[in-house]
Amino acid sequence: MRIKSRILLIFAAAGLVAGPALALEFSPHRAIYDVTLDQAPSGTVSAVSGTLSIDWQLGCSGWTFEYRSVIDVTQAESGRVRLSTVATTWESGAGSEYRFNVRHSTNGHELEKIEGYAVLKAPGSDGTVRFTAPRERTMTLPPGTLFPMAHSMAVLDAAVSRKAPVFLPLTVFDGMDVHGLYLVNAVIGKPPRPDATLSDGPPEVSQLQRDQRAWPVSLAYFKTVGGQAAPSHEMRLSIYENGVSDQLVIDFGDFKIRAHIEKLEIQPRTDCGGQ
């Protein structure tokens, strides 16, 4: 069992998302989330606790994203298991190049290392992935494949420019497991009313809730091979105009976890001298 790090790459988005009447500027930021058990209908999981952090920064050539999680899952039969993931990615500003380095561990023992480099011939075109770990191999990406940041841009562009609810199916490669390629079905809802009750969180998030719109988004991840009828996992989250999400719920089928933001630091954008 693994808490998949791909579920958080929706946070990473690049540049400007242009709507019909405005442009959304994403803010590089660091955030720490508290993770707890939301539901466990099957009864196989009795408790979940831990933290996860994200840190993404804008460079002159693109975006870097760092993700870390340490999560304890208590199961009825096997007791407590500590699941850890460390992931670092880089995506070019044009969305045509992508590098990934991922480590998955259980109880302090590294179980899986995934590394590689992906490139598209052009945005919207086909491409190739070269894995260097866990073993060297290549994989073809179909036309229309997006990397995580470009996918985030597409989701938020649809939120701004189209009338909710919006259904947006897209193919995404993230490199967070040995398959990496998923059909991601996104459903984007309407922003809550301005007088909606504010959720608990740090002052920076309270300010966001007062100043910016947020869209509720549901994501379902389907493997692109094997004719999978049900998603491998699903998630629900709200995304603000600057790319920050304050809480999310991840559904793994037999249990759900909730991540609630505890700390947020908005970072300045890099000055690239007019690049």
Buried (B, 14 or more C-beta within 10 A) or exposed (E): EBBBBBBBBBBBBBBEBEBEEEEBEBBBBBBBBBBEBBEBEEEBBBEBBBBBBBBBBBEEBBBBBBBBBBBBBBBEEEEEBBBBBBBBBBBBBBBBBBBBBBBBBBEEEEEBEBBBBBBBEEBEEEBEBEBEBEEEEEBEBEEEBBBBBBBBBBBBBBBBBBEEEBEBEBBBBBBBBBBBBBBBBBBBBEBBEEEEEEEEBBEBBBEBBEEEBBBBBBBBBBBBEEEEEEBBBBBBBBBBBBBBBBBBBBBBEBBBBBBBBBBBEBEEEEEEEEE
